[in-house]
Amino acid sequence: MDIKRITTPLDPEVARSLRCGDMVSISGVIFTGRDAAHARMTAALDAGEELPVDLQGQVIYYAGPTPAKPGHVIGSCGPTTSGRMDAFTPQMIEQAGLAGMIGKGPRSQGVIDAMVEHGVVYFAAVGGAAALIASSVKECDVVAYDDLGPEAIRRLVVEDYPCIVAIDAHGGNLYEEGPARYRVGQ
């Protein structure tokens, strides 16, 4: 299977060219952010304030990395369950211009609708391979909400970060299409 090499920020045409099930390798800058950071960012948007990072065309990785061991850029950096961000995601897409997300697990219909409307893609990271994924991270800096510890927003420079397109910008959904292939009688 071909691996599609993409760079960030995501070009809208590139995002729309990806299809669920595509294997990708991401290089460039991605940001981390989990529940607490998303709550703060949506509160800032609600208040008409600027976000601490410009997410226009960017990818956010739902992860809370562990501290780096000596000689390493980052500790274990596995994905968290994306559904925990679903209440915040449509607003992040519509108002902040988020172009892609990385995590694990299915997304709500409201998130998928916003993705389709704005040409956004959702990547699944390889669960259980947090140490391997961390080897793709070449730089890591806290850029906002340092008080949140592991949930602070980090700017990661990644090289050949492996993902699978789980939900594409057209609504193709690997979480539905994959199991459907194996249902009896279909």
MILUM-220394 format. One record per residue: x, y, z of N, C-alpha, C, O in turn. Coordinates in nm, 3 decimals, always signed. Layout:
! MILUM-220394
(gumi (X, Y, Z), (X, Y, Z), (X, Y, Z), (X, Y, Z)) ...
This chain:
! MILUM-220394
(gumi (+0.084, -0.118, +0.000), (+0.000, +0.000, +0.000), (+0.088, +0.124, +0.000), (+0.188, +0.131, +0.072)) (gumi (+0.051, +0.221, -0.081), (+0.125, +0.347, -0.087), (+0.106, +0.429, +0.040), (-0.002, +0.431, +0.098)) (gumi (+0.213, +0.495, +0.080), (+0.204, +0.589, +0.192), (+0.210, +0.728, +0.131), (+0.303, +0.761, +0.058)) (gumi (+0.110, +0.810, +0.161), (+0.105, +0.946, +0.110), (+0.181, +1.037, +0.205), (+0.152, +1.042, +0.324)) (gumi (+0.277, +1.107, +0.152), (+0.359, +1.198, +0.233), (+0.297, +1.337, +0.224), (+0.283, +1.394, +0.116)) (gumi (+0.262, +1.390, +0.341), (+0.200, +1.522, +0.345), (+0.275, +1.611, +0.443), (+0.344, +1.562, +0.533)) (gumi (+0.262, +1.742, +0.423), (+0.327, +1.837, +0.512), (+0.224, +1.933, +0.570), (+0.116, +1.953, +0.514)) (gumi (+0.260, +1.990, +0.682), (+0.175, +2.090, +0.745), (+0.238, +2.227, +0.725), (+0.360, +2.237, +0.709)) (gumi (+0.158, +2.333, +0.725), (+0.013, +2.332, +0.737), (-0.050, +2.259, +0.618), (+0.008, +2.252, +0.510)) (gumi (-0.169, +2.206, +0.641), (-0.236, +2.127, +0.538), (-0.293, +2.217, +0.429), (-0.368, +2.310, +0.457)) (gumi (-0.256, +2.188, +0.308), (-0.314, +2.254, +0.192), (-0.457, +2.200, +0.177), (-0.477, +2.079, +0.184)) (gumi (-0.557, +2.288, +0.156), (-0.695, +2.240, +0.143), (-0.714, +2.134, +0.034), (-0.792, +2.041, +0.050)) (gumi (-0.643, +2.148, -0.076), (-0.654, +2.049, -0.184), (-0.599, +1.915, -0.141), (-0.654, +1.810, -0.176)) (gumi (-0.490, +1.916, -0.066), (-0.432, +1.792, -0.015), (-0.529, +1.726, +0.082), (-0.553, +1.606, +0.073)) (gumi (-0.585, +1.804, +0.172), (-0.681, +1.749, +0.270), (-0.798, +1.683, +0.198), (-0.841, +1.574, +0.236)) (gumi (-0.850, +1.748, +0.095), (-0.964, +1.693, +0.021), (-0.927, +1.574, -0.066), (-1.014, +1.496, -0.105)) (gumi (-0.799, +1.558, -0.098), (-0.757, +1.445, -0.182), (-0.744, +1.315, -0.104), (-0.742, +1.207, -0.163)) (gumi (-0.735, +1.324, +0.027), (-0.718, +1.206, +0.110), (-0.850, +1.133, +0.128), (-0.957, +1.194, +0.133)) (gumi (-0.842, +1.000, +0.136), (-0.961, +0.916, +0.153), (-0.943, +0.826, +0.274), (-0.831, +0.786, +0.307)) (gumi (-1.054, +0.793, +0.339), (-1.045, +0.707, +0.457), (-0.975, +0.577, +0.418), (-1.002, +0.519, +0.313)) (gumi (-0.886, +0.535, +0.503), (-0.806, +0.417, +0.480), (-0.668, +0.448, +0.425), (-0.579, +0.362, +0.429)) (gumi (-0.647, +0.570, +0.373), (-0.514, +0.607, +0.323), (-0.414, +0.607, +0.438), (-0.442, +0.656, +0.547)) (gumi (-0.298, +0.553, +0.411), (-0.187, +0.562, +0.506), (-0.109, +0.687, +0.471), (-0.078, +0.711, +0.354)) (gumi (-0.076, +0.767, +0.574), (-0.004, +0.891, +0.549), (+0.117, +0.901, +0.641), (+0.127, +0.835, +0.744)) (gumi (+0.208, +0.985, +0.598), (+0.327, +1.019, +0.674), (+0.329, +1.172, +0.680), (+0.342, +1.238, +0.577)) (gumi (+0.317, +1.226, +0.800), (+0.308, +1.371, +0.818), (+0.443, +1.427, +0.861), (+0.507, +1.374, +0.951)) (gumi (+0.484, +1.535, +0.795), (+0.604, +1.608, +0.836), (+0.568, +1.756, +0.849), (+0.486, +1.807, +0.773)) (gumi (+0.631, +1.822, +0.944), (+0.604, +1.964, +0.967), (+0.567, +1.988, +1.112), (+0.607, +1.912, +1.201)) (gumi (+0.491, +2.093, +1.136), (+0.449, +2.130, +1.271), (+0.308, +2.077, +1.298), (+0.218, +2.093, +1.215)) (gumi (+0.291, +2.014, +1.413), (+0.158, +1.982, +1.464), (+0.154, +2.030, +1.609), (+0.258, +2.047, +1.672)) (gumi (+0.035, +2.052, +1.659), (+0.017, +2.098, +1.797), (-0.053, +1.990, +1.877), (-0.136, +1.917, +1.824)) (gumi (-0.019, +1.979, +2.006), (-0.092, +1.889, +2.094), (-0.196, +1.969, +2.170), (-0.178, +2.088, +2.195)) (gumi (-0.302, +1.903, +2.207), (-0.405, +1.965, +2.289), (-0.508, +1.862, +2.328), (-0.552, +1.781, +2.246)) (gumi (-0.547, +1.865, +2.454), (-0.648, +1.772, +2.503), (-0.765, +1.851, +2.561), (-0.782, +1.969, +2.531)) (gumi (-0.843, +1.786, +2.643), (-0.968, +1.840, +2.697), (-0.953, +1.979, +2.759), (-1.024, +2.073, +2.721)) (gumi (-0.862, +1.991, +2.854), (-0.849, +2.118, +2.927), (-0.807, +2.231, +2.835), (-0.859, +2.343, +2.846)) (gumi (-0.714, +2.205, +2.744), (-0.670, +2.308, +2.649), (-0.784, +2.346, +2.555), (-0.802, +2.464, +2.524)) (gumi (-0.861, +2.248, +2.510), (-0.974, +2.277, +2.422), (-1.081, +2.361, +2.493), (-1.140, +2.451, +2.434)) (gumi (-1.104, +2.330, +2.619), (-1.201, +2.410, +2.696), (-1.156, +2.555, +2.704), (-1.237, +2.646, +2.687)) (gumi (-1.028, +2.578, +2.730), (-0.977, +2.715, +2.737), (-0.983, +2.784, +2.601), (-1.019, +2.902, +2.592)) (gumi (-0.948, +2.711, +2.496), (-0.949, +2.774, +2.363), (-1.090, +2.811, +2.320), (-1.111, +2.919, +2.264)) (gumi (-1.187, +2.724, +2.345), (-1.324, +2.759, +2.305), (-1.379, +2.872, +2.392), (-1.456, +2.954, +2.343)) (gumi (-1.339, +2.878, +2.518), (-1.379, +2.990, +2.603), (-1.322, +3.120, +2.548), (-1.389, +3.223, +2.549)) (gumi (-1.198, +3.116, +2.502), (-1.136, +3.235, +2.442), (-1.210, +3.276, +2.315), (-1.236, +3.395, +2.295)) (gumi (-1.243, +3.180, +2.231), (-1.319, +3.213, +2.110), (-1.455, +3.272, +2.144), (-1.499, +3.368, +2.081)) (gumi (-1.522, +3.214, +2.245), (-1.652, +3.266, +2.288), (-1.642, +3.410, +2.336), (-1.735, +3.489, +2.319)) (gumi (-1.528, +3.444, +2.397), (-1.506, +3.580, +2.450), (-1.452, +3.675, +2.343), (-1.426, +3.792, +2.371)) (gumi (-1.436, +3.625, +2.220), (-1.385, +3.710, +2.112), (-1.235, +3.734, +2.121), (-1.184, +3.828, +2.060)) (gumi (-1.164, +3.650, +2.196), (-1.020, +3.666, +2.212), (-0.945, +3.582, +2.109), (-0.998, +3.486, +2.054)) (gumi (-0.819, +3.621, +2.086), (-0.733, +3.541, +1.998), (-0.684, +3.419, +2.073), (-0.668, +3.421, +2.195)) (gumi (-0.660, +3.313, +1.999), (-0.604, +3.193, +2.059), (-0.454, +3.212, +2.081), (-0.392, +3.293, +2.014)) (gumi (-0.396, +3.138, +2.175), (-0.253, +3.152, +2.201), (-0.165, +3.098, +2.087), (-0.045, +3.127, +2.082)) (gumi (-0.225, +3.020, +1.997), (-0.156, +2.970, +1.877), (-0.249, +2.985, +1.758), (-0.371, +2.973, +1.772)) (gumi (-0.191, +3.011, +1.643), (-0.270, +3.023, +1.521), (-0.292, +2.883, +1.465), (-0.197, +2.819, +1.421)) (gumi (-0.417, +2.837, +1.465), (-0.448, +2.702, +1.419), (-0.497, +2.699, +1.275), (-0.536, +2.593, +1.226)) (gumi (-0.496, +2.812, +1.207), (-0.542, +2.816, +1.068), (-0.460, +2.720, +0.982), (-0.338, +2.735, +0.969)) (gumi (-0.528, +2.620, +0.924), (-0.461, +2.523, +0.838), (-0.377, +2.420, +0.912), (-0.307, +2.340, +0.849)) (gumi (-0.382, +2.421, +1.043), (-0.295, +2.334, +1.123), (-0.362, +2.204, +1.163), (-0.482, +2.184, +1.145)) (gumi (-0.281, +2.116, +1.219), (-0.326, +1.987, +1.269), (-0.303, +1.985, +1.419), (-0.198, +2.026, +1.468)) (gumi (-0.403, +1.937, +1.492), (-0.388, +1.921, +1.637), (-0.392, +1.773, +1.670), (-0.474, +1.697, +1.618)) (gumi (-0.302, +1.733, +1.758), (-0.287, +1.594, +1.800), (-0.341, +1.584, +1.942), (-0.293, +1.651, +2.033)) (gumi (-0.439, +1.499, +1.959), (-0.499, +1.479, +2.090), (-0.408, +1.390, +2.174), (-0.425, +1.268, +2.177)) (gumi (-0.312, +1.452, +2.240), (-0.214, +1.378, +2.319), (-0.165, +1.463, +2.435), (-0.167, +1.586, +2.428)) (gumi (-0.122, +1.397, +2.539), (-0.058, +1.460, +2.653), (+0.073, +1.389, +2.677), (+0.079, +1.297, +2.759)) (gumi (+0.178, +1.430, +2.608), (+0.305, +1.358, +2.616), (+0.362, +1.350, +2.758), (+0.342, +1.440, +2.839)) (gumi (+0.432, +1.243, +2.784), (+0.500, +1.229, +2.912), (+0.634, +1.304, +2.903), (+0.682, +1.333, +2.794)) (gumi (+0.693, +1.334, +3.019), (+0.822, +1.406, +3.015), (+0.928, +1.326, +2.941), (+0.928, +1.203, +2.940)) (gumi (+1.018, +1.399, +2.879), (+1.127, +1.337, +2.803), (+1.232, +1.279, +2.897), (+1.265, +1.339, +2.999)) (gumi (+1.283, +1.164, +2.861), (+1.397, +1.107, +2.932), (+1.522, +1.178, +2.883), (+1.521, +1.235, +2.774)) (gumi (+1.628, +1.178, +2.961), (+1.752, +1.243, +2.916), (+1.793, +1.196, +2.776), (+1.795, +1.076, +2.747)) (gumi (+1.826, +1.292, +2.691), (+1.869, +1.261, +2.556), (+1.756, +1.245, +2.456), (+1.781, +1.218, +2.338)) (gumi (+1.632, +1.261, +2.501), (+1.516, +1.247, +2.413), (+1.442, +1.380, +2.403), (+1.449, +1.463, +2.494)) (gumi (+1.373, +1.400, +2.293), (+1.297, +1.522, +2.269), (+1.166, +1.522, +2.347), (+1.122, +1.626, +2.396)) (gumi (+1.104, +1.404, +2.358), (+0.972, +1.390, +2.418), (+0.962, +1.251, +2.478), (+1.035, +1.160, +2.440)) (gumi (+0.871, +1.236, +2.573), (+0.845, +1.103, +2.627), (+0.744, +1.031, +2.541), (+0.727, +1.062, +2.423)) (gumi (+0.677, +0.936, +2.599), (+0.573, +0.862, +2.529), (+0.466, +0.960, +2.480), (+0.428, +1.053, +2.552)) (gumi (+0.419, +0.939, +2.359), (+0.331, +1.039, +2.298), (+0.217, +0.972, +2.222), (+0.201, +0.991, +2.101)) (gumi (+0.138, +0.893, +2.294), (+0.027, +0.822, +2.231), (-0.100, +0.905, +2.228), (-0.115, +1.001, +2.303)) (gumi (-0.191, +0.867, +2.139), (-0.316, +0.943, +2.122), (-0.414, +0.917, +2.236), (-0.414, +0.811, +2.297)) (gumi (-0.497, +1.018, +2.264), (-0.606, +1.001, +2.358), (-0.736, +0.988, +2.279), (-0.738, +1.014, +2.158)) (gumi (-0.841, +0.948, +2.345), (-0.970, +0.928, +2.281), (-1.025, +1.060, +2.230), (-1.049, +1.153, +2.307)) (gumi (-1.044, +1.068, +2.100), (-1.084, +1.193, +2.035), (-1.224, +1.240, +2.071), (-1.251, +1.360, +2.073)) (gumi (-1.313, +1.146, +2.100), (-1.450, +1.183, +2.134), (-1.460, +1.280, +2.250), (-1.559, +1.352, +2.264)) (gumi (-1.357, +1.282, +2.334), (-1.357, +1.375, +2.448), (-1.347, +1.520, +2.403), (-1.378, +1.611, +2.480)) (gumi (-1.304, +1.543, +2.279), (-1.293, +1.679, +2.225), (-1.412, +1.715, +2.135), (-1.418, +1.826, +2.084)) (gumi (-1.505, +1.623, +2.116), (-1.614, +1.645, +2.021), (-1.699, +1.768, +2.052), (-1.746, +1.834, +1.960)) (gumi (-1.718, +1.800, +2.178), (-1.799, +1.918, +2.213), (-1.731, +2.048, +2.168), (-1.799, +2.148, +2.146)) (gumi (-1.600, +2.046, +2.155), (-1.524, +2.166, +2.119), (-1.487, +2.173, +1.971), (-1.463, +2.282, +1.918)) (gumi (-1.483, +2.059, +1.905), (-1.424, +2.050, +1.772), (-1.494, +2.132, +1.664), (-1.426, +2.201, +1.588)) (gumi (-1.627, +2.128, +1.652), (-1.687, +2.209, +1.545), (-1.648, +2.358, +1.554), (-1.623, +2.421, +1.452)) (gumi (-1.643, +2.411, +1.674), (-1.603, +2.551, +1.691), (-1.457, +2.571, +1.653), (-1.422, +2.674, +1.594)) (gumi (-1.371, +2.476, +1.686), (-1.229, +2.488, +1.651), (-1.211, +2.486, +1.499), (-1.125, +2.555, +1.445)) (gumi (-1.293, +2.407, +1.431), (-1.287, +2.400, +1.285), (-1.341, +2.530, +1.225), (-1.276, +2.591, +1.140)) (gumi (-1.458, +2.571, +1.269), (-1.528, +2.685, +1.209), (-1.463, +2.819, +1.241), (-1.453, +2.905, +1.154)) (gumi (-1.419, +2.839, +1.364), (-1.367, +2.969, +1.405), (-1.215, +2.978, +1.405), (-1.159, +3.084, +1.379)) (gumi (-1.147, +2.867, +1.435), (-1.001, +2.871, +1.442), (-0.934, +2.823, +1.314), (-0.814, +2.842, +1.295)) (gumi (-1.011, +2.761, +1.225), (-0.956, +2.718, +1.097), (-0.877, +2.589, +1.102), (-0.795, +2.562, +1.014)) (gumi (-0.901, +2.507, +1.205), (-0.833, +2.379, +1.218), (-0.854, +2.296, +1.092), (-0.967, +2.285, +1.044)) (gumi (-0.748, +2.237, +1.038), (-0.756, +2.162, +0.911), (-0.745, +2.012, +0.930), (-0.783, +1.935, +0.841)) (gumi (-0.693, +1.969, +1.045), (-0.678, +1.826, +1.068), (-0.664, +1.796, +1.215), (-0.625, +1.880, +1.295)) (gumi (-0.697, +1.672, +1.248), (-0.688, +1.625, +1.386), (-0.629, +1.485, +1.385), (-0.649, +1.409, +1.290)) (gumi (-0.555, +1.453, +1.491), (-0.499, +1.319, +1.508), (-0.543, +1.268, +1.644), (-0.532, +1.338, +1.744)) (gumi (-0.593, +1.147, +1.648), (-0.634, +1.088, +1.774), (-0.665, +0.942, +1.756), (-0.607, +0.874, +1.672)) (gumi (-0.759, +0.895, +1.837), (-0.806, +0.757, +1.822), (-0.954, +0.752, +1.853), (-1.004, +0.828, +1.936)) (gumi (-1.022, +0.663, +1.785), (-1.163, +0.641, +1.809), (-1.254, +0.723, +1.720), (-1.210, +0.819, +1.657)) (gumi (-1.381, +0.684, +1.715), (-1.478, +0.751, +1.627), (-1.509, +0.893, +1.673), (-1.477, +0.933, +1.785)) (gumi (-1.575, +0.968, +1.583), (-1.614, +1.106, +1.610), (-1.766, +1.118, +1.598), (-1.830, +1.035, +1.534)) (gumi (-1.822, +1.221, +1.660), (-1.966, +1.244, +1.657), (-2.009, +1.294, +1.519), (-1.927, +1.341, +1.440)) (gumi (-2.138, +1.284, +1.492), (-2.190, +1.332, +1.364), (-2.171, +1.482, +1.349), (-2.146, +1.531, +1.239)) (gumi (-2.182, +1.556, +1.459), (-2.160, +1.701, +1.453), (-2.019, +1.736, +1.408), (-2.000, +1.831, +1.333)) (gumi (-1.921, +1.661, +1.455), (-1.782, +1.682, +1.413), (-1.767, +1.647, +1.265), (-1.706, +1.722, +1.189)) (gumi (-1.822, +1.534, +1.225), (-1.812, +1.491, +1.085), (-1.877, +1.592, +0.993), (-1.823, +1.622, +0.886)) (gumi (-1.992, +1.645, +1.032), (-2.060, +1.747, +0.951), (-1.972, +1.871, +0.933), (-1.962, +1.924, +0.822)) (gumi (-1.909, +1.916, +1.041), (-1.819, +2.033, +1.033), (-1.698, +2.002, +0.946), (-1.651, +2.088, +0.872)) (gumi (-1.647, +1.880, +0.954), (-1.533, +1.839, +0.873), (-1.567, +1.845, +0.725), (-1.490, +1.898, +0.644)) (gumi (-1.682, +1.791, +0.689), (-1.724, +1.789, +0.549), (-1.747, +1.931, +0.499), (-1.704, +1.966, +0.389)) (gumi (-1.813, +2.014, +0.579), (-1.841, +2.152, +0.538), (-1.713, +2.232, +0.515), (-1.710, +2.318, +0.426)) (gumi (-1.608, +2.205, +0.593), (-1.486, +2.286, +0.587), (-1.365, +2.213, +0.528), (-1.255, +2.269, +0.527)) (gumi (-1.383, +2.090, +0.481), (-1.273, +2.018, +0.417), (-1.163, +1.974, +0.512), (-1.044, +1.985, +0.480)) (gumi (-1.202, +1.924, +0.628), (-1.109, +1.885, +0.734), (-1.094, +1.733, +0.736), (-1.188, +1.660, +0.703)) (gumi (-0.977, +1.685, +0.775), (-0.949, +1.541, +0.781), (-0.912, +1.500, +0.923), (-0.851, +1.576, +0.999)) (gumi (-0.951, +1.376, +0.957), (-0.921, +1.321, +1.088), (-0.834, +1.197, +1.070), (-0.871, +1.102, +1.002)) (gumi (-0.717, +1.201, +1.132), (-0.622, +1.092, +1.123), (-0.625, +1.009, +1.251), (-0.639, +1.063, +1.360)) (gumi (-0.612, +0.878, +1.236), (-0.597, +0.791, +1.352), (-0.450, +0.761, +1.370), (-0.381, +0.719, +1.277)) (gumi (-0.402, +0.784, +1.491), (-0.265, +0.748, +1.525), (-0.265, +0.601, +1.564), (-0.370, +0.545, +1.598)) (gumi (-0.151, +0.540, +1.559), (-0.139, +0.399, +1.592), (-0.141, +0.384, +1.743), (-0.044, +0.418, +1.811)) (gumi (-0.252, +0.335, +1.796), (-0.264, +0.314, +1.940), (-0.169, +0.205, +1.987), (-0.144, +0.109, +1.914)) (gumi (-0.116, +0.218, +2.107), (-0.026, +0.118, +2.161), (+0.117, +0.130, +2.113), (+0.203, +0.048, +2.149)) (gumi (+0.144, +0.232, +2.032), (+0.279, +0.249, +1.978), (+0.333, +0.386, +2.015), (+0.401, +0.450, +1.935)) (gumi (+0.302, +0.432, +2.136), (+0.336, +0.567, +2.178), (+0.486, +0.596, +2.174), (+0.527, +0.706, +2.136)) (gumi (+0.567, +0.500, +2.211), (+0.712, +0.520, +2.209), (+0.762, +0.529, +2.065), (+0.849, +0.610, +2.034)) (gumi (+0.707, +0.445, +1.978), (+0.745, +0.449, +1.836), (+0.705, +0.582, +1.773), (+0.782, +0.643, +1.700)) (gumi (+0.584, +0.627, +1.802), (+0.536, +0.754, +1.750), (+0.627, +0.868, +1.796), (+0.658, +0.958, +1.718)) (gumi (+0.669, +0.863, +1.922), (+0.755, +0.968, +1.977), (+0.885, +0.981, +1.898), (+0.944, +1.089, +1.895)) (gumi (+0.930, +0.874, +1.836), (+1.055, +0.882, +1.760), (+1.042, +0.970, +1.636), (+1.143, +1.011, +1.578)) (gumi (+0.918, +1.000, +1.593), (+0.895, +1.090, +1.480), (+0.904, +1.237, +1.521), (+0.912, +1.325, +1.435)) (gumi (+0.901, +1.264, +1.651), (+0.903, +1.400, +1.701), (+1.048, +1.448, +1.710), (+1.130, +1.389, +1.781)) (gumi (+1.079, +1.556, +1.638), (+1.216, +1.608, +1.633), (+1.235, +1.729, +1.724), (+1.346, +1.757, +1.769)) (gumi (+1.126, +1.802, +1.752), (+1.130, +1.917, +1.843), (+0.999, +1.921, +1.921), (+0.895, +1.881, +1.870)) (gumi (+1.006, +1.969, +2.044), (+0.887, +1.980, +2.128), (+0.903, +2.101, +2.220), (+0.998, +2.110, +2.297)) (gumi (+0.807, +2.194, +2.210), (+0.808, +2.313, +2.295), (+0.668, +2.342, +2.345), (+0.572, +2.337, +2.268)) (gumi (+0.655, +2.373, +2.474), (+0.527, +2.419, +2.528), (+0.505, +2.561, +2.476), (+0.592, +2.647, +2.491)) (gumi (+0.388, +2.585, +2.416), (+0.359, +2.717, +2.359), (+0.239, +2.786, +2.425), (+0.217, +2.905, +2.403)) (gumi (+0.163, +2.712, +2.506), (+0.049, +2.775, +2.575), (+0.000, +2.686, +2.688), (+0.012, +2.563, +2.683)) (gumi (-0.056, +2.750, +2.790), (-0.119, +2.682, +2.902), (-0.023, +2.589, +2.976), (-0.058, +2.475, +3.008)) (gumi (+0.096, +2.637, +3.003), (+0.199, +2.560, +3.072), (+0.147, +2.503, +3.204), (+0.191, +2.396, +3.246)) (gumi (+0.055, +2.572, +3.269), (+0.002, +2.527, +3.397), (-0.076, +2.397, +3.386), (-0.106, +2.335, +3.488)) (gumi (-0.109, +2.354, +3.264), (-0.186, +2.230, +3.247), (-0.097, +2.106, +3.243), (-0.147, +1.994, +3.226)) (gumi (+0.033, +2.124, +3.259), (+0.124, +2.008, +3.261), (+0.119, +1.932, +3.130), (+0.140, +1.991, +3.024)) (gumi (+0.091, +1.800, +3.135), (+0.089, +1.721, +3.012), (-0.017, +1.770, +2.911), (-0.005, +1.745, +2.792)) (gumi (-0.120, +1.839, +2.960), (-0.226, +1.887, +2.871), (-0.198, +2.026, +2.813), (-0.283, +2.081, +2.742)) (gumi (-0.082, +2.081, +2.841), (-0.044, +2.209, +2.781), (-0.039, +2.193, +2.629), (-0.025, +2.082, +2.578)) (gumi (-0.051, +2.304, +2.560), (-0.038, +2.299, +2.414), (+0.111, +2.299, +2.381), (+0.187, +2.386, +2.424)) (gumi (+0.149, +2.199, +2.303), (+0.288, +2.187, +2.259), (+0.296, +2.201, +2.109), (+0.205, +2.161, +2.036)) (gumi (+0.404, +2.259, +2.064), (+0.436, +2.267, +1.921), (+0.537, +2.157, +1.895), (+0.647, +2.158, +1.949)) (gumi (+0.498, +2.061, +1.812), (+0.586, +1.952, +1.777), (+0.631, +1.967, +1.632), (+0.550, +1.999, +1.544)) (gumi (+0.757, +1.946, +1.607), (+0.806, +1.932, +1.471), (+0.821, +1.783, +1.450), (+0.897, +1.717, +1.520)) (gumi (+0.748, +1.730, +1.352), (+0.749, +1.587, +1.327), (+0.806, +1.556, +1.189), (+0.800, +1.638, +1.097)) (gumi (+0.859, +1.438, +1.179), (+0.913, +1.390, +1.052), (+0.861, +1.247, +1.031), (+0.888, +1.157, +1.111)) (gumi (+0.789, +1.229, +0.923), (+0.734, +1.097, +0.890), (+0.651, +1.038, +1.003), (+0.670, +0.923, +1.044)) (gumi (+0.559, +1.118, +1.053), (+0.469, +1.076, +1.159), (+0.361, +0.986, +1.098), (+0.285, +1.033, +1.014)) (gumi (+0.352, +0.858, +1.137), (+0.260, +0.765, +1.071), (+0.117, +0.776, +1.121), (+0.092, +0.775, +1.241)) (gumi (+0.023, +0.785, +1.027), (-0.119, +0.790, +1.060), (-0.200, +0.721, +0.951), (-0.148, +0.688, +0.845)) (gumi (-0.326, +0.700, +0.979), (-0.422, +0.648, +0.882), (-0.536, +0.749, +0.875), (-0.579, +0.800, +0.978)) (gumi (-0.585, +0.778, +0.756), (-0.701, +0.866, +0.744), (-0.822, +0.787, +0.793), (-0.865, +0.690, +0.730)) (gumi (-0.876, +0.829, +0.907), (-0.991, +0.760, +0.966), (-1.122, +0.816, +0.913), (-1.215, +0.741, +0.882)) (gumi (-1.130, +0.948, +0.902), (-1.249, +1.014, +0.846), (-1.198, +1.121, +0.752), (-1.120, +1.208, +0.790)) (gumi (-1.244, +1.113, +0.628), (-1.194, +1.209, +0.529), (-1.286, +1.330, +0.518), (-1.392, +1.335, +0.580)) (gumi (-1.244, +1.426, +0.438), (-1.315, +1.553, +0.424), (-1.446, +1.540, +0.348), (-1.518, +1.639, +0.330)) (gumi (-1.477, +1.419, +0.303), (-1.602, +1.393, +0.231), (-1.699, +1.310, +0.314), (-1.808, +1.276, +0.268)) (gumi (-1.659, +1.278, +0.437), (-1.743, +1.199, +0.526), (-1.715, +1.050, +0.522), (-1.778, +0.973, +0.595)) (gumi (-1.620, +1.008, +0.437), (-1.581, +0.867, +0.437), (-1.527, +0.832, +0.574), (-1.441, +0.901, +0.628)) (gumi (-1.578, +0.723, +0.632), (-1.551, +0.694, +0.772), (-1.503, +0.550, +0.787), (-1.582, +0.456, +0.775)) (gumi (-1.375, +0.533, +0.814), (-1.317, +0.401, +0.829), (-1.380, +0.324, +0.945), (-1.387, +0.201, +0.942)) (gumi (-1.427, +0.396, +1.047), (-1.488, +0.330, +1.162), (-1.622, +0.266, +1.125), (-1.668, +0.175, +1.195)) (gumi (-1.684, +0.310, +1.017), (-1.807, +0.249, +0.968), (-1.780, +0.156, +0.850), (-1.832, +0.045, +0.845)) (gumi (-1.698, +0.202, +0.756), (-1.674, +0.126, +0.634), (-1.591, +0.000, +0.659), (-1.616, -0.103, +0.597)) (gumi (-1.494, +0.008, +0.748), (-1.411, -0.109, +0.778), (-1.491, -0.226, +0.831), (-1.487, -0.334, +0.773)) (gumi (-1.565, -0.209, +0.941), (-1.644, -0.321, +0.994), (-1.753, -0.368, +0.897), (-1.787, -0.487, +0.896)) (gumi (-1.807, -0.278, +0.816), (-1.914, -0.316, +0.722), (-1.865, -0.422, +0.623), (-1.944, -0.505, +0.578)) (gumi (-1.738, -0.420, +0.589), (-1.683, -0.518, +0.495), (-1.689, -0.661, +0.548), (-1.687, -0.756, +0.471)) (gumi (-1.698, -0.675, +0.679), (-1.691, -0.805, +0.739), (-1.823, -0.854, +0.799), (-1.828, -0.961, +0.860)) (gumi (-1.928, -0.776, +0.781), (-2.060, -0.818, +0.833), (-2.114, -0.931, +0.747), (-2.101, -0.929, +0.625)) (gumi (-2.174, -1.028, +0.812), (-2.232, -1.142, +0.742), (-2.348, -1.093, +0.654), (-2.429, -1.011, +0.697)) (gumi (-2.353, -1.145, +0.532), (-2.464, -1.112, +0.443), (-2.445, -0.985, +0.364), (-2.537, -0.942, +0.294)) (gumi (-2.328, -0.922, +0.373), (-2.306, -0.799, +0.296), (-2.201, -0.818, +0.192), (-2.169, -0.725, +0.118)) 
